[in-house]
Structure formats: structure tokens, C-alpha cells
């Protein structure tokens, strides 16, 4: 498995692993992004999994 972001890993077989949800199967319309926390809060990043609009 290769790490894309801290807490998100991908395998070439089509499976992925995210720390809070565990293993899941990737689909072609999935987009993985980082959401940064707002100013004034403790610095951090959240991994977001979104579906691409068609």
C-alpha cells in the first residue's frame, strides 16, 4: 500500500484504507482532498472523500 495522505493508503488492487473507517473499495468517481481547519483553531487537516459530479 502507498500512502497518499497521513491516514489514507491505497493499494494497486483497488482497495484503500482510511484510519477512521477502515478498508473500502475505491470507485472511479471518488476524489480525495485535504480540508484545512479554520483560522483560530488548532492546526490540522481532514481527509475528505467526495464523488465527482458528472
PyMOL Python script that loads the backbone (N, CA, C, O; Angstrom):
from pymol import cmd

cmd.read_pdbstr("""\
ATOM      1  N   UNK A   1       0.848  -1.185   0.000  1.00  0.00           N
ATOM      2  CA  UNK A   1       0.000   0.000   0.000  1.00  0.00           C
ATOM      3  C   UNK A   1       0.887   1.238   0.000  1.00  0.00           C
ATOM      4  O   UNK A   1       1.948   1.268   0.623  1.00  0.00           O
ATOM      5  N   UNK A   2       0.429   2.241  -0.705  1.00  0.00           N
ATOM      6  CA  UNK A   2       1.138   3.514  -0.747  1.00  0.00           C
ATOM      7  C   UNK A   2       0.303   4.561  -0.026  1.00  0.00           C
ATOM      8  O   UNK A   2      -0.925   4.566  -0.106  1.00  0.00           O
ATOM      9  N   UNK A   3       0.996   5.446   0.680  1.00  0.00           N
ATOM     10  CA  UNK A   3       0.320   6.483   1.453  1.00  0.00           C
ATOM     11  C   UNK A   3       0.145   7.726   0.603  1.00  0.00           C
ATOM     12  O   UNK A   3       1.120   8.265   0.079  1.00  0.00           O
ATOM     13  N   UNK A   4      -1.092   8.186   0.461  1.00  0.00           N
ATOM     14  CA  UNK A   4      -1.362   9.432  -0.256  1.00  0.00           C
ATOM     15  C   UNK A   4      -1.329  10.606   0.709  1.00  0.00           C
ATOM     16  O   UNK A   4      -0.635  11.593   0.466  1.00  0.00           O
ATOM     17  N   UNK A   5      -2.069  10.504   1.792  1.00  0.00           N
ATOM     18  CA  UNK A   5      -2.060  11.480   2.873  1.00  0.00           C
ATOM     19  C   UNK A   5      -1.832  10.708   4.161  1.00  0.00           C
ATOM     20  O   UNK A   5      -1.971   9.485   4.178  1.00  0.00           O
ATOM     21  N   UNK A   6      -1.486  11.399   5.239  1.00  0.00           N
ATOM     22  CA  UNK A   6      -1.350  10.736   6.522  1.00  0.00           C
ATOM     23  C   UNK A   6      -2.731  10.206   6.911  1.00  0.00           C
ATOM     24  O   UNK A   6      -3.690  10.969   7.022  1.00  0.00           O
ATOM     25  N   UNK A   7      -2.818   8.890   7.115  1.00  0.00           N
ATOM     26  CA  UNK A   7      -4.091   8.275   7.469  1.00  0.00           C
ATOM     27  C   UNK A   7      -4.893   7.758   6.297  1.00  0.00           C
ATOM     28  O   UNK A   7      -6.011   7.277   6.487  1.00  0.00           O
ATOM     29  N   UNK A   8      -4.343   7.844   5.053  1.00  0.00           N
ATOM     30  CA  UNK A   8      -5.032   7.342   3.869  1.00  0.00           C
ATOM     31  C   UNK A   8      -4.028   6.591   3.010  1.00  0.00           C
ATOM     32  O   UNK A   8      -3.038   7.164   2.557  1.00  0.00           O
ATOM     33  N   UNK A   9      -4.287   5.300   2.786  1.00  0.00           N
ATOM     34  CA  UNK A   9      -3.387   4.476   1.991  1.00  0.00           C
ATOM     35  C   UNK A   9      -4.165   3.793   0.875  1.00  0.00           C
ATOM     36  O   UNK A   9      -5.338   3.453   1.033  1.00  0.00           O
ATOM     37  N   UNK A  10      -3.483   3.595  -0.271  1.00  0.00           N
ATOM     38  CA  UNK A  10      -4.097   2.963  -1.434  1.00  0.00           C
ATOM     39  C   UNK A  10      -3.278   1.756  -1.850  1.00  0.00           C
ATOM     40  O   UNK A  10      -2.053   1.756  -1.729  1.00  0.00           O
ATOM     41  N   UNK A  11      -3.958   0.724  -2.341  1.00  0.00           N
ATOM     42  CA  UNK A  11      -3.322  -0.472  -2.884  1.00  0.00           C
ATOM     43  C   UNK A  11      -3.630  -0.523  -4.382  1.00  0.00           C
ATOM     44  O   UNK A  11      -4.679  -0.043  -4.811  1.00  0.00           O
ATOM     45  N   UNK A  12      -2.739  -1.092  -5.171  1.00  0.00           N
ATOM     46  CA  UNK A  12      -2.969  -1.158  -6.610  1.00  0.00           C
ATOM     47  C   UNK A  12      -4.112  -2.099  -6.988  1.00  0.00           C
ATOM     48  O   UNK A  12      -4.568  -2.079  -8.131  1.00  0.00           O
ATOM     49  N   UNK A  13      -4.583  -2.924  -6.046  1.00  0.00           N
ATOM     50  CA  UNK A  13      -5.689  -3.848  -6.328  1.00  0.00           C
ATOM     51  C   UNK A  13      -7.053  -3.152  -6.274  1.00  0.00           C
ATOM     52  O   UNK A  13      -8.064  -3.773  -6.601  1.00  0.00           O
ATOM     53  N   UNK A  14      -7.106  -1.871  -5.867  1.00  0.00           N
ATOM     54  CA  UNK A  14      -8.369  -1.137  -5.827  1.00  0.00           C
ATOM     55  C   UNK A  14      -8.923  -0.936  -4.430  1.00  0.00           C
ATOM     56  O   UNK A  14      -9.981  -0.326  -4.271  1.00  0.00           O
ATOM     57  N   UNK A  15      -8.233  -1.434  -3.413  1.00  0.00           N
ATOM     58  CA  UNK A  15      -8.664  -1.246  -2.026  1.00  0.00           C
ATOM     59  C   UNK A  15      -7.923  -0.059  -1.431  1.00  0.00           C
ATOM     60  O   UNK A  15      -6.792   0.239  -1.816  1.00  0.00           O
ATOM     61  N   UNK A  16      -8.567   0.609  -0.498  1.00  0.00           N
ATOM     62  CA  UNK A  16      -7.962   1.714   0.231  1.00  0.00           C
ATOM     63  C   UNK A  16      -8.244   1.523   1.711  1.00  0.00           C
ATOM     64  O   UNK A  16      -9.131   0.762   2.099  1.00  0.00           O
ATOM     65  N   UNK A  17      -7.472   2.227   2.529  1.00  0.00           N
ATOM     66  CA  UNK A  17      -7.653   2.175   3.975  1.00  0.00           C
ATOM     67  C   UNK A  17      -7.574   3.584   4.518  1.00  0.00           C
ATOM     68  O   UNK A  17      -6.627   4.322   4.244  1.00  0.00           O
ATOM     69  N   UNK A  18      -8.588   3.949   5.296  1.00  0.00           N
ATOM     70  CA  UNK A  18      -8.615   5.239   5.973  1.00  0.00           C
ATOM     71  C   UNK A  18      -8.727   4.959   7.456  1.00  0.00           C
ATOM     72  O   UNK A  18      -9.480   4.079   7.873  1.00  0.00           O
ATOM     73  N   UNK A  19      -7.984   5.699   8.246  1.00  0.00           N
ATOM     74  CA  UNK A  19      -7.848   5.423   9.667  1.00  0.00           C
ATOM     75  C   UNK A  19      -9.175   5.280  10.403  1.00  0.00           C
ATOM     76  O   UNK A  19      -9.332   4.364  11.211  1.00  0.00           O
ATOM     77  N   UNK A  20     -10.123   6.158  10.142  1.00  0.00           N
ATOM     78  CA  UNK A  20     -11.361   6.129  10.924  1.00  0.00           C
ATOM     79  C   UNK A  20     -12.433   5.184  10.375  1.00  0.00           C
ATOM     80  O   UNK A  20     -13.304   4.760  11.134  1.00  0.00           O
ATOM     81  N   UNK A  21     -12.400   4.840   9.077  1.00  0.00           N
ATOM     82  CA  UNK A  21     -13.439   3.962   8.537  1.00  0.00           C
ATOM     83  C   UNK A  21     -12.931   2.574   8.165  1.00  0.00           C
ATOM     84  O   UNK A  21     -13.736   1.669   7.945  1.00  0.00           O
ATOM     85  N   UNK A  22     -11.622   2.385   8.089  1.00  0.00           N
ATOM     86  CA  UNK A  22     -11.067   1.074   7.763  1.00  0.00           C
ATOM     87  C   UNK A  22     -10.944   0.871   6.256  1.00  0.00           C
ATOM     88  O   UNK A  22     -10.764   1.828   5.504  1.00  0.00           O
ATOM     89  N   UNK A  23     -11.043  -0.393   5.821  1.00  0.00           N
ATOM     90  CA  UNK A  23     -10.868  -0.733   4.413  1.00  0.00           C
ATOM     91  C   UNK A  23     -12.141  -0.449   3.624  1.00  0.00           C
ATOM     92  O   UNK A  23     -13.250  -0.636   4.125  1.00  0.00           O
ATOM     93  N   UNK A  24     -11.966   0.013   2.367  1.00  0.00           N
ATOM     94  CA  UNK A  24     -13.083   0.225   1.455  1.00  0.00           C
ATOM     95  C   UNK A  24     -12.575   0.106   0.033  1.00  0.00           C
ATOM     96  O   UNK A  24     -11.377   0.227  -0.223  1.00  0.00           O
ATOM     97  N   UNK A  25     -13.495  -0.131  -0.892  1.00  0.00           N
ATOM     98  CA  UNK A  25     -13.143  -0.273  -2.298  1.00  0.00           C
ATOM     99  C   UNK A  25     -13.288   1.070  -2.996  1.00  0.00           C
ATOM    100  O   UNK A  25     -14.306   1.750  -2.863  1.00  0.00           O
ATOM    101  N   UNK A  26     -12.249   1.443  -3.745  1.00  0.00           N
ATOM    102  CA  UNK A  26     -12.283   2.704  -4.482  1.00  0.00           C
ATOM    103  C   UNK A  26     -13.155   2.561  -5.718  1.00  0.00           C
ATOM    104  O   UNK A  26     -13.241   1.491  -6.321  1.00  0.00           O
ATOM    105  N   UNK A  27     -13.802   3.667  -6.083  1.00  0.00           N
ATOM    106  CA  UNK A  27     -14.601   3.731  -7.299  1.00  0.00           C
ATOM    107  C   UNK A  27     -14.017   4.827  -8.188  1.00  0.00           C
ATOM    108  O   UNK A  27     -13.391   5.756  -7.677  1.00  0.00           O
ATOM    109  N   UNK A  28     -14.207   4.740  -9.508  1.00  0.00           N
ATOM    110  CA  UNK A  28     -13.589   5.715 -10.420  1.00  0.00           C
ATOM    111  C   UNK A  28     -13.994   7.162 -10.180  1.00  0.00           C
ATOM    112  O   UNK A  28     -13.239   8.067 -10.537  1.00  0.00           O
ATOM    113  N   UNK A  29     -15.165   7.417  -9.586  1.00  0.00           N
ATOM    114  CA  UNK A  29     -15.618   8.801  -9.397  1.00  0.00           C
ATOM    115  C   UNK A  29     -15.244   9.377  -8.034  1.00  0.00           C
ATOM    116  O   UNK A  29     -15.706  10.466  -7.692  1.00  0.00           O
ATOM    117  N   UNK A  30     -14.423   8.683  -7.246  1.00  0.00           N
ATOM    118  CA  UNK A  30     -14.007   9.184  -5.922  1.00  0.00           C
ATOM    119  C   UNK A  30     -12.854  10.178  -6.066  1.00  0.00           C
ATOM    120  O   UNK A  30     -11.933   9.968  -6.855  1.00  0.00           O
ATOM    121  N   UNK A  31     -12.919  11.257  -5.295  1.00  0.00           N
ATOM    122  CA  UNK A  31     -11.871  12.273  -5.258  1.00  0.00           C
ATOM    123  C   UNK A  31     -11.460  12.429  -3.806  1.00  0.00           C
ATOM    124  O   UNK A  31     -12.315  12.592  -2.935  1.00  0.00           O
ATOM    125  N   UNK A  32     -10.150  12.380  -3.532  1.00  0.00           N
ATOM    126  CA  UNK A  32      -9.625  12.507  -2.181  1.00  0.00           C
ATOM    127  C   UNK A  32      -8.980  13.881  -2.044  1.00  0.00           C
ATOM    128  O   UNK A  32      -8.085  14.229  -2.815  1.00  0.00           O
ATOM    129  N   UNK A  33      -9.433  14.666  -1.060  1.00  0.00           N
ATOM    130  CA  UNK A  33      -8.924  16.016  -0.858  1.00  0.00           C
ATOM    131  C   UNK A  33      -8.596  16.236   0.610  1.00  0.00           C
ATOM    132  O   UNK A  33      -9.051  15.495   1.481  1.00  0.00           O
ATOM    133  N   UNK A  34      -7.801  17.261   0.870  1.00  0.00           N
ATOM    134  CA  UNK A  34      -7.499  17.678   2.238  1.00  0.00           C
ATOM    135  C   UNK A  34      -8.275  18.944   2.546  1.00  0.00           C
ATOM    136  O   UNK A  34      -8.284  19.882   1.750  1.00  0.00           O
ATOM    137  N   UNK A  35      -8.922  18.972   3.694  1.00  0.00           N
ATOM    138  CA  UNK A  35      -9.638  20.159   4.150  1.00  0.00           C
ATOM    139  C   UNK A  35      -8.869  20.691   5.356  1.00  0.00           C
ATOM    140  O   UNK A  35      -8.726  19.993   6.360  1.00  0.00           O
ATOM    141  N   UNK A  36      -8.381  21.911   5.259  1.00  0.00           N
ATOM    142  CA  UNK A  36      -7.615  22.519   6.348  1.00  0.00           C
ATOM    143  C   UNK A  36      -8.566  23.147   7.359  1.00  0.00           C
ATOM    144  O   UNK A  36      -9.635  23.641   7.000  1.00  0.00           O
ATOM    145  N   UNK A  37      -8.163  23.122   8.624  1.00  0.00           N
ATOM    146  CA  UNK A  37      -9.011  23.695   9.668  1.00  0.00           C
ATOM    147  C   UNK A  37      -9.042  25.219   9.547  1.00  0.00           C
ATOM    148  O   UNK A  37      -8.162  25.832   8.942  1.00  0.00           O
ATOM    149  N   UNK A  38     -10.060  25.799  10.128  1.00  0.00           N
ATOM    150  CA  UNK A  38     -10.260  27.245  10.051  1.00  0.00           C
ATOM    151  C   UNK A  38      -9.243  27.990  10.930  1.00  0.00           C
ATOM    152  O   UNK A  38      -8.746  27.432  11.908  1.00  0.00           O
ATOM    153  N   UNK A  39      -8.935  29.243  10.585  1.00  0.00           N
ATOM    154  CA  UNK A  39      -8.027  30.035  11.417  1.00  0.00           C
ATOM    155  C   UNK A  39      -8.567  30.173  12.840  1.00  0.00           C
ATOM    156  O   UNK A  39      -9.777  30.276  13.043  1.00  0.00           O
ATOM    157  N   UNK A  40      -7.683  30.177  13.803  1.00  0.00           N
ATOM    158  CA  UNK A  40      -8.089  30.307  15.193  1.00  0.00           C
ATOM    159  C   UNK A  40      -8.287  28.978  15.880  1.00  0.00           C
ATOM    160  O   UNK A  40      -8.439  28.931  17.101  1.00  0.00           O
ATOM    161  N   UNK A  41      -8.288  27.902  15.128  1.00  0.00           N
ATOM    162  CA  UNK A  41      -8.414  26.576  15.711  1.00  0.00           C
ATOM    163  C   UNK A  41      -7.051  25.895  15.702  1.00  0.00           C
ATOM    164  O   UNK A  41      -6.109  26.377  15.073  1.00  0.00           O
ATOM    165  N   UNK A  42      -6.959  24.783  16.399  1.00  0.00           N
ATOM    166  CA  UNK A  42      -5.738  24.006  16.388  1.00  0.00           C
ATOM    167  C   UNK A  42      -5.461  23.557  14.950  1.00  0.00           C
ATOM    168  O   UNK A  42      -6.363  23.035  14.295  1.00  0.00           O
ATOM    169  N   UNK A  43      -4.229  23.748  14.440  1.00  0.00           N
ATOM    170  CA  UNK A  43      -3.937  23.371  13.056  1.00  0.00           C
ATOM    171  C   UNK A  43      -4.177  21.884  12.829  1.00  0.00           C
ATOM    172  O   UNK A  43      -3.842  21.054  13.674  1.00  0.00           O
ATOM    173  N   UNK A  44      -4.750  21.563  11.701  1.00  0.00           N
ATOM    174  CA  UNK A  44      -4.996  20.171  11.371  1.00  0.00           C
ATOM    175  C   UNK A  44      -5.582  20.038   9.988  1.00  0.00           C
ATOM    176  O   UNK A  44      -5.994  21.019   9.369  1.00  0.00           O
ATOM    177  N   UNK A  45      -5.614  18.814   9.517  1.00  0.00           N
ATOM    178  CA  UNK A  45      -6.165  18.540   8.195  1.00  0.00           C
ATOM    179  C   UNK A  45      -7.128  17.377   8.300  1.00  0.00           C
ATOM    180  O   UNK A  45      -6.897  16.426   9.047  1.00  0.00           O
ATOM    181  N   UNK A  46      -8.200  17.462   7.551  1.00  0.00           N
ATOM    182  CA  UNK A  46      -9.168  16.379   7.475  1.00  0.00           C
ATOM    183  C   UNK A  46      -9.179  15.844   6.056  1.00  0.00           C
ATOM    184  O   UNK A  46      -9.193  16.615   5.097  1.00  0.00           O
ATOM    185  N   UNK A  47      -9.172  14.527   5.921  1.00  0.00           N
ATOM    186  CA  UNK A  47      -9.251  13.910   4.609  1.00  0.00           C
ATOM    187  C   UNK A  47     -10.725  13.803   4.234  1.00  0.00           C
ATOM    188  O   UNK A  47     -11.531  13.273   4.998  1.00  0.00           O
ATOM    189  N   UNK A  48     -11.067  14.307   3.057  1.00  0.00           N
ATOM    190  CA  UNK A  48     -12.444  14.243   2.591  1.00  0.00           C
ATOM    191  C   UNK A  48     -12.501  13.337   1.375  1.00  0.00           C
ATOM    192  O   UNK A  48     -11.640  13.401   0.498  1.00  0.00           O
ATOM    193  N   UNK A  49     -13.522  12.492   1.329  1.00  0.00           N
ATOM    194  CA  UNK A  49     -13.773  11.641   0.178  1.00  0.00           C
ATOM    195  C   UNK A  49     -15.049  12.147  -0.462  1.00  0.00           C
ATOM    196  O   UNK A  49     -16.117  12.122   0.150  1.00  0.00           O
ATOM    197  N   UNK A  50     -14.932  12.605  -1.697  1.00  0.00           N
ATOM    198  CA  UNK A  50     -16.080  13.171  -2.395  1.00  0.00           C
ATOM    199  C   UNK A  50     -16.308  12.402  -3.690  1.00  0.00           C
ATOM    200  O   UNK A  50     -15.417  11.719  -4.194  1.00  0.00           O
ATOM    201  N   UNK A  51     -17.505  12.529  -4.207  1.00  0.00           N
ATOM    202  CA  UNK A  51     -17.839  11.941  -5.506  1.00  0.00           C
ATOM    203  C   UNK A  51     -17.807  13.028  -6.550  1.00  0.00           C
ATOM    204  O   UNK A  51     -18.355  14.111  -6.345  1.00  0.00           O
ATOM    205  N   UNK A  52     -17.166  12.746  -7.677  1.00  0.00           N
ATOM    206  CA  UNK A  52     -17.052  13.704  -8.760  1.00  0.00           C
ATOM    207  C   UNK A  52     -18.403  13.848  -9.447  1.00  0.00           C
ATOM    208  O   UNK A  52     -19.082  12.856  -9.716  1.00  0.00           O
ATOM    209  N   UNK A  53     -18.785  15.085  -9.728  1.00  0.00           N
ATOM    210  CA  UNK A  53     -20.058  15.364 -10.414  1.00  0.00           C
ATOM    211  C   UNK A  53     -19.934  14.970 -11.886  1.00  0.00           C
ATOM    212  O   UNK A  53     -18.888  15.167 -12.503  1.00  0.00           O
ATOM    213  N   UNK A  54     -20.999  14.418 -12.434  1.00  0.00           N
ATOM    214  CA  UNK A  54     -20.985  14.024 -13.849  1.00  0.00           C
ATOM    215  C   UNK A  54     -21.751  14.999 -14.687  1.00  0.00           C
ATOM    216  O   UNK A  54     -21.845  14.827 -15.902  1.00  0.00           O
TER     217      UNK A  54
END
""", "prot")
cmd.dss("prot")
cmd.show_as("cartoon", "prot")
cmd.util.cbc("prot")
cmd.orient("prot")
